[in-house]
Amino acid sequence: MTTLEEPATVTAATGSTRDRTAALHTMRERVLRGPGEQATAAQHAKGKLTARERIGLLLDEGSFQEIEPLRRHRATGFGLEARRPHTDGVVTGWGTVHGRTVFVYAHDFRIFGGSLGEAHAQKIHKIMDLALAAGAPLVSLNDGAGARIQEGVTALAGYGGIFRRNAAASGVIPQISVMLGPCAGGAAYSPALTDFVFMVRETSQMFLTGPDVVQAVTGETIGQDGLGGADVHASVSGVAHFAFDDERGCLEEVRYLLSLLPQNNREAPPYRPTDDPADRPNEALTELVPADGNRPYDMRAVIAEIVDDGEFLEVHEHWAANVLCVLARVDGRVVGVVASQPQSLAGVLDIDASEKAARFVQLCDAFNIPLVTLVDVPGFLPGVGQEHGGIIRHGAKLLYAYCNATVPRVQLILRKAYGGAYIVMDSRSVGADLSYAWPTNEIAVMGAAGAAEVVFRREIAAAADPEAVRAERTRAYENELMHPYHAAERGLVDDVIDPARTRSVIAAALAVLQSKHADLPDRKHGNPPL
């Protein structure tokens, strides 16, 4: 463990106010310097910044107001009585990001490895309570070694208090966890309870049981990054929403995310005037999206064409790539976009994609962010693995999230919208306020060829020329039930629009729905298919 330099304390009972004030300033200066140059150098050698350096990058310059900098633990025994550094390994307070209040706590790995003891936990509890009372976002900068072994059960109880407050604040204030070092055991559950998790490659890891325990129990050999590194959680487990190469880039993106979120669930997201006209034509969309439903394309290019200045923040970019979840602005208003991604698995919905989109829909609904759903989905992914993995239950999560959402909801069908996946992707029947479609849309139970094979199976089998009959029946099904205006004739699509008008139509829809009010049934809470 790093040797700590004990800051001087004010113990004299005599002396003038001026003397005592001078002594206090001296002590505060030493507290701000931290445990010493050697410990700071060791932190920098690992490619990591100190707690205060991180706070300085996150918050607006000069805005940080620290609380309880002089707090120390009161534990005795096991060597702790001789080492009682101020702050107890966590820096807490508030400041501003783009001029708006944000609460923050940052583990100081230089002090007890950032481990959590009683005093450490109580500081975090206090800042969490203040954030909830003030109705402002909470950002945690995590770089700690877990529970402080020397303090026993009081350390574990400290984590329980954090988890309870995470749950109480969920859906009330935005909670963002930034992983900047190791996070093992029960400590990993607090980030998992928050709205967003950021990680930095090579320096941050999250796991419940470390590589040594895994090897001892299962015989599997794996390193820390391979078990719980940033890329693993960003692309395999889905625990991390964002992964970055360095801390500075990571914290800058946290600032950008905060600019898109409201302070709390009682406010609208911040409006930002734009020079990008709401009625800007989208002629490029006719080239970006092929009319042939079997040809892939990148839905990100479509989103960039629709939103203000082509700028958006993609959530879970590397996990469940067959569906996109992004935060952006349309005519200055923040929106959440859920979109099929034909470039990955043809845009089908599977277990991971359903869970990813459901979580995002719930986030947007909790924080008054309107939803725009761009649909080009051929269905749910078939297969034994998906069925045995619970695709019914996981798909129902997305269905439940949309049905429960009361924010403005606009659906746009670009090409395919087949089967249950069409319903789940915020169709009119599950509560979309407005639904639009391009002239290339196909809404049906399944593709025409498959449908004809089922409906006309006997006729095809008995025909002298089965292929000719199959082709004829396929065309008939397309013409009768899959033509672009079939759904519009029945009121399930509000209008079939020119793709070039997409941005203006969505902007107008969001504007008219801005004052939408909807109430849920009177209940304690629903019982979603978790």
Secondary structure, DSSP 4 states (H G I P E B T S, - for coil): ------------S-S-HHHHHHHHHHHHHHHHH-S-HHHHHHHHHTT---HHHHHHHHSPTT--EEE-TT------STTGGG---TTTTEEEEEEEETTEEEEEEEE-TTTGGG-B-HHHHHHHHHHHHHHHHHT--EEEEE---SB-GGGTHHHHHHHHHHHHHHHHHTTTS-EEEEE-SEEEGGGGHHHHHSSEEEEETTT-EEESS-HHHHHHHH-----HHHHHBHHHIIIII---SEEESSHHHHHHHHHHHHHHS-SSTTSPPPP---SS-TT---TTHHHHS-SSTTS---HHHHHHHHSGGG-EEEESTTSSTTEEEEEEEETTEEEEEEEE-TTTGGG-B-HHHHHHHHHHHHHHHHTT--EEEEEEE--BPPSHHHHHTTHHHHHHHHHHHHHH--S-EEEEEEEEEEHHHHHHTT-GGGT-SEEEE-TT-EEESS-HHHHHHHHTHHHHHHSSSHHHHHHHHHHHHHHHHSSTTHHHHTTSSSEE--GGGHHHHHHHHHHHTTT------SSS------
